[in-house]
Amino acid sequence: MARLGDVFERQITGEWGSECLENETGTNILRTTNFTSDGIINYNNVVVRSIKKSKVESKRLHYGDIILEKSGGTDKTPVGRVVFCDPYIETGTYLCNNFTQAMRVNPSMAVPKYVFYFMWNLHWSGKTELMQNKTTGIRNLQVKSYLNQALPIPSLDEQRRIAATLDKVTDLISKRRQQLDKLDELVKARFVEMFGDPATNPKGWDKGTIRDVVTEVKYGTSKPAVEGGTYKYLRMGNITYDGHLDLTDLKYIDVPESELDKCTVKKGDVLFNRTNSKELVGKTCVYNLDETMVIAGYIIRVRVNNRVLPEYLSAVLNSSYGKKTLAEMCKAIVGQANINAQELQNIQIVIPPLELQYEFLKVIQKIEKINLPISRSLEKLQTLKKALMQEYFG
């Protein structure tokens, strides 16, 4: 065993600098919005900032560096996420921002990818939740406590073997997610093909607001989850950004029978995540299970009338138009964003004929048949990765 902090030969603080002047080239800055759940850097939407040349030269990221999120998180997601700097990082000049810091492993002591997986597991297993404090809505990692964690140190060859095994599983998980992303893109393309862009309404459908097509809009319960609770408890993390229900991380809750009608969901309900970061607020999906589940207070339960199908309303909110509308509603907000039930109902939508909505539903159902085995394969791979993490790191 070794103290985690002892395997790093250097810790590199992040930079934010200032806005670039006209004609200034600037430097690429990686933020936590470039983090993915598997610890892979997403190089889309990298910001460019003006940074002093001396700092760029001393703080440039290199292959094998690990970027640690030290400030951020949400009420439901602890701080402490990590990403690994892959070889692509060498194709440009990249720094990390001031909410993060980079860690450079001493290669004579440990294999960088092995250390990365240990750090990834600290967050995934929830251990970083015990190493954070909260100020003004932002969670801050207690870095000293984090670096005091005990890191198992097998031989370098064994570390490489472990890292290679986890790489294979992570790569398969990434490929399954890419397959699912392509299916989601197909749904969105068919939506625009059938209904047009809701922003311009080229097909001349009836216009209205969400208020015109709902019968009920209710918040979930604010009660906390409990060990061994009776009902499965859907929280904002169970709704994915691309409009699916993710049940891989479920909590449980007890609710008095007299309150069940207020906070349980039934098949056909539209679920809307009303509070989250500005990037994630407004996540929407359709609940299509027969099982009784309870929703948390950060979720709004929407029941539609006979003018629209729930799948159509969810597709509108998950479309480019829907995402842009939600982002505009939150652009002036600092910290966590909130869209209340009244604001949700004020969103403008187009209301095409119900017959066409049913045709769109058939498209969704066909794609979901393709989606199902891929999703099951993804779940099995995620379960395998968790088991391996437990075996290697405890």
C-alpha positions in Angstrom: 0.0 0.0 0.0 1.0 3.6 -0.6 -0.5 7.0 0.1 -2.1 8.1 -3.1 -0.4 11.5 -3.0 3.0 9.9 -2.9 2.8 8.4 -6.4 2.6 11.8 -8.1 5.7 13.6 -9.2 3.8 16.7 -9.9 0.4 18.3 -9.2 -0.6 21.0 -11.7 -3.2 23.7 -10.7 -5.7 24.8 -13.3 -6.0 28.1 -15.1 -8.8 30.2 -16.5 -7.1 33.4 -17.6 -9.2 35.9 -19.5 -11.1 36.3 -22.8 -9.0 36.3 -25.9 -8.4 39.6 -27.6 -9.2 40.0 -31.3 -6.9 37.9 -33.5 -5.4 36.2 -30.4 -4.8 32.4 -30.8 -5.4 31.5 -27.2 -5.0 28.2 -25.3 -7.4 25.2 -25.1 -8.9 24.8 -21.6 -10.5 21.6 -20.5 -13.5 22.0 -18.1 -15.6 19.5 -16.2 -18.1 19.7 -19.1 -15.4 17.8 -21.1 -15.5 15.0 -18.6 -17.4 11.8 -19.5 -18.7 9.2 -17.0 -16.1 6.7 -18.1 -13.2 9.0 -17.6 -12.6 9.7 -21.3 -12.1 13.3 -22.4 -14.7 14.7 -24.7 -12.9 17.3 -26.9 -16.1 18.9 -28.2 -16.8 22.4 -27.0 -13.4 23.1 -25.6 -13.1 26.7 -24.6 -10.1 28.9 -25.7 -8.8 31.5 -23.3 -5.9 33.9 -23.0 -3.2 32.5 -20.7 0.2 33.9 -19.9 2.9 32.1 -22.0 4.9 31.2 -18.9 1.9 29.4 -17.4 1.1 27.6 -20.7 4.7 26.2 -20.9 4.7 25.0 -17.3 1.2 23.7 -17.1 0.6 22.1 -20.5 -1.1 18.7 -20.2 0.6 15.5 -21.5 -0.4 11.9 -22.3 -0.8 10.0 -19.0 -1.8 13.0 -16.9 -5.0 12.6 -14.8 -7.4 15.5 -14.4 -9.2 15.7 -11.0 -12.4 17.6 -10.4 -11.8 19.5 -7.2 -14.8 21.9 -7.3 -18.3 21.3 -8.8 -20.6 18.4 -8.4 -24.3 18.8 -7.6 -26.6 18.0 -4.7 -26.9 14.5 -6.1 -23.5 14.0 -7.7 -20.4 14.2 -5.6 -17.3 16.0 -6.7 -14.1 14.1 -7.5 -14.6 12.9 -11.1 -11.5 12.1 -13.1 -10.4 11.9 -16.7 -7.3 10.4 -18.3 -5.3 12.4 -20.8 -5.1 10.1 -23.9 -2.5 10.5 -26.7 -4.8 13.0 -28.5 -3.8 15.6 -25.9 -0.4 15.9 -27.6 -1.9 17.1 -30.8 -2.6 20.6 -29.3 -1.8 22.7 -26.3 -4.3 22.0 -23.5 -4.5 23.1 -19.9 -7.2 22.3 -17.2 -9.4 25.0 -15.7 -9.3 26.4 -12.2 -12.1 23.9 -10.9 -9.7 21.1 -11.6 -6.1 20.1 -11.2 -3.8 17.7 -13.1 -1.9 14.9 -11.5 1.3 13.5 -13.1 2.3 10.0 -11.9 5.9 9.1 -11.2 6.4 6.2 -13.6 9.0 4.5 -11.4 6.3 4.1 -8.7 3.1 3.4 -10.6 1.4 3.0 -14.0 -0.6 6.2 -14.8 -3.6 4.3 -16.1 -3.7 2.0 -13.1 -3.7 5.1 -10.8 -6.5 6.6 -12.9 -8.7 3.6 -12.4 -8.1 3.7 -8.7 -9.2 7.4 -8.6 -12.2 6.7 -10.9 -13.3 4.0 -8.5 -13.1 6.5 -5.5 -15.7 8.6 -7.2 -17.9 5.8 -8.6 -18.0 3.9 -5.3 -19.2 7.1 -3.5 -16.1 7.5 -1.4 -15.4 11.1 -2.5 -18.8 12.0 -1.1 -17.2 11.7 2.4 -14.3 14.0 1.3 -16.2 17.1 0.3 -17.6 20.3 1.7 -20.2 22.6 0.3 -20.1 26.4 -0.1 -22.7 28.5 -2.0 -24.0 25.5 -3.9 -20.6 24.2 -5.1 -19.0 21.1 -3.6 -15.3 21.3 -2.9 -13.1 18.2 -2.7 -11.0 18.0 0.5 -7.8 17.3 -1.5 -5.6 16.5 1.5 -8.0 13.8 2.6 -8.3 12.5 -1.0 -4.6 12.2 -1.4 -4.3 10.4 1.9 -6.2 7.4 0.5 -4.4 4.1 0.5 -3.5 2.9 -3.0 -2.7 -0.8 -3.5 0.7 -1.1 -5.2 1.3 -4.5 -6.9 4.2 -4.9 -9.3 4.4 -2.5 -12.3 3.7 -5.5 -14.6 0.6 -6.4 -12.5 -0.6 -2.8 -12.6 -0.3 -2.8 -16.5 -2.3 -6.1 -16.6 -5.0 -4.6 -14.4 -5.1 -1.4 -16.5 -5.2 -3.4 -19.8 -8.2 -5.5 -18.5 -10.1 -2.4 -17.4 -9.3 -0.7 -20.7 -10.9 -3.6 -22.7 -14.1 -3.4 -20.7 -14.2 0.4 -20.8 -13.6 0.3 -24.6 -16.6 -2.1 -25.0 -18.8 0.1 -22.8 -17.8 3.1 -25.0 -18.7 1.3 -28.2 -22.1 0.2 -26.8 -22.8 3.9 -25.8 -21.8 5.0 -29.3 -24.2 2.5 -30.8 -27.0 3.9 -28.6 -26.0 7.5 -29.5 -26.4 6.7 -33.2 -29.9 5.2 -32.6 -30.8 8.4 -30.6 -29.6 10.5 -33.5 -31.8 8.5 -35.9 -34.9 9.2 -33.7 -34.1 12.9 -33.8 -33.5 12.9 -37.5 -36.9 11.2 -38.1 -38.6 13.7 -35.7 -37.4 16.6 -37.8 -38.2 14.8 -41.1 -41.8 14.1 -39.9 -42.6 17.3 -37.9 -40.1 19.9 -39.1 -38.2 22.2 -36.8 -40.6 23.3 -34.0 -38.8 26.7 -34.0 -39.9 27.6 -37.5 -42.8 25.2 -38.0 -42.4 24.8 -41.8 -45.3 22.3 -42.0 -47.7 24.8 -40.5 -48.9 22.7 -37.6 -51.2 24.1 -34.8 -49.2 26.0 -32.2 -49.6 26.1 -28.5 -47.9 25.7 -25.1 -47.2 22.6 -23.0 -50.0 23.9 -20.8 -52.5 23.2 -23.7 -51.6 19.5 -23.9 -51.4 18.4 -20.2 -53.9 17.4 -17.6 -51.6 17.3 -14.6 -48.2 18.6 -13.6 -46.9 17.5 -10.1 -43.6 17.5 -8.2 -42.2 14.4 -6.6 -41.5 13.9 -2.9 -38.7 15.6 -0.9 -38.4 12.7 1.5 -34.9 11.1 1.6 -34.0 7.6 0.4 -33.8 4.9 3.0 -32.0 1.5 3.2 -34.4 -1.3 2.5 -37.2 1.0 1.5 -40.4 -0.4 -0.1 -40.4 1.5 -3.4 -37.8 2.2 -6.0 -36.9 5.9 -5.9 -36.3 7.7 -9.2 -33.9 10.7 -8.9 -32.6 13.1 -11.5 -29.6 10.8 -12.2 -32.0 8.2 -13.4 -33.0 10.3 -16.4 -30.4 10.5 -19.1 -29.5 13.6 -21.1 -30.7 11.9 -24.3 -34.1 11.0 -22.9 -34.0 7.5 -21.5 -34.7 6.0 -18.1 -31.5 4.6 -16.5 -32.2 2.2 -13.6 -28.5 1.2 -12.9 -28.3 3.3 -9.8 -31.5 3.0 -7.9 -32.3 4.0 -4.3 -35.3 3.0 -2.3 -37.8 5.0 -0.2 -40.8 4.5 2.1 -43.9 6.7 1.5 -47.1 6.7 3.4 -50.0 5.1 1.4 -51.9 8.4 1.7 -49.2 10.2 -0.2 -48.5 7.6 -2.9 -50.8 9.2 -5.6 -49.0 12.5 -5.3 -45.5 11.1 -6.0 -45.7 7.8 -7.9 -45.5 7.3 -11.6 -47.4 5.2 -14.0 -46.9 4.0 -17.6 -47.1 7.0 -20.0 -46.0 9.7 -17.6 -43.5 12.2 -18.9 -40.7 12.9 -16.4 -39.0 16.3 -16.4 -35.8 17.0 -14.4 -36.5 20.6 -13.1 -33.3 21.2 -11.1 -29.8 20.5 -12.2 -26.7 22.2 -13.7 -27.5 24.5 -16.6 -26.2 21.9 -19.0 -28.4 19.1 -17.7 -31.6 20.8 -16.4 -34.7 19.7 -18.4 -33.7 16.1 -19.0 -36.9 14.4 -20.1 -38.1 10.8 -20.6 -41.3 8.7 -20.8 -41.9 6.2 -18.0 -43.0 3.0 -19.8 -42.9 0.4 -17.0 -45.8 -1.2 -15.2 -44.0 -1.1 -11.8 -44.9 1.5 -9.2 -42.0 3.8 -8.5 -41.7 7.1 -6.5 -40.1 10.3 -8.0 -37.9 12.8 -6.1 -38.8 16.4 -5.7 -36.4 17.5 -8.5 -38.6 15.7 -11.0 -41.9 16.9 -12.4 -44.5 14.3 -13.4 -46.4 15.4 -16.5 -49.6 13.7 -17.7 -50.8 14.6 -21.2 -54.3 15.0 -22.6 -55.6 13.5 -25.9 -53.9 16.1 -28.1 -50.4 14.6 -27.9 -48.7 11.3 -27.1 -46.2 11.3 -24.2 -43.5 10.1 -26.6 -44.1 13.2 -28.8 -43.8 15.6 -25.9 -40.7 14.0 -24.7 -39.2 14.1 -28.2 -39.9 17.8 -28.4 -38.1 18.5 -25.2 -35.2 16.3 -26.2 -34.9 17.9 -29.7 -32.4 20.6 -30.7 -35.3 23.1 -30.3 -36.1 21.8 -26.9 -32.5 21.8 -25.6 -32.0 25.3 -27.0 -35.2 26.6 -25.4 -34.3 25.1 -22.0 -30.7 26.6 -22.3 -32.1 30.1 -23.0 -34.4 29.9 -20.0 -31.3 29.3 -17.8 -28.6 31.4 -19.4 -28.7 34.1 -16.7 -28.6 31.7 -13.8 -25.4 31.2 -11.7 -25.0 27.8 -10.1 -27.8 25.3 -10.2 -30.6 26.0 -12.6 -34.3 25.5 -11.9 -37.3 25.4 -14.2 -40.6 25.3 -12.3 -43.9 23.7 -13.3 -45.3 27.1 -14.6 -42.2 27.8 -16.7 -42.3 24.3 -18.1 -46.0 24.7 -19.1 -45.2 28.1 -20.8 -42.8 26.4 -23.4 -44.1 26.9 -26.9 -44.6 23.7 -29.0 -46.2 22.7 -32.3 -49.1 20.2 -32.1 -49.2 18.0 -35.2 -52.1 15.6 -36.0 -52.3 12.7 -33.6 -52.2 10.2 -36.6 -48.7 11.5 -37.5 -47.6 11.2 -33.8 -48.7 7.5 -33.9 -46.5 7.0 -37.0 -43.6 8.5 -35.1 -44.3 6.2 -32.1 -44.0 3.2 -34.5 -40.6 4.5 -35.5 -39.5 4.8 -31.9 -40.8 1.3 -31.1 -38.8 -0.2 -34.0 -35.6 1.6 -32.9 -36.2 0.5 -29.3 -36.2 -3.2 -30.4 -32.7 -2.6 -31.8 -31.8 -0.6 -28.7 -32.8 -3.2 -26.1 -30.1 -5.9 -26.7 -27.4 -3.2 -26.9 -28.7 -1.7 -23.6 -28.6 -5.1 -21.9 -25.1 -5.7 -23.2 -24.1 -2.3 -21.8 -25.6 -3.1 -18.4 -23.7 -6.5 -18.2 -20.4 -4.7 -19.1 -21.0 -2.1 -16.5 -21.7 -4.8 -13.9 -18.5 -6.6 -14.9 -16.5 -3.4 -14.6 -17.9 -2.7 -11.1 -17.0 -6.3 -10.1 -13.5 -5.9 -11.4 -13.1 -2.6 -9.6 -14.2 -4.2 -6.4 -11.7 -7.1 -6.9 -8.8 -4.8 -7.7 -9.4 -1.8 -5.3 -11.9 -3.0 -2.8 
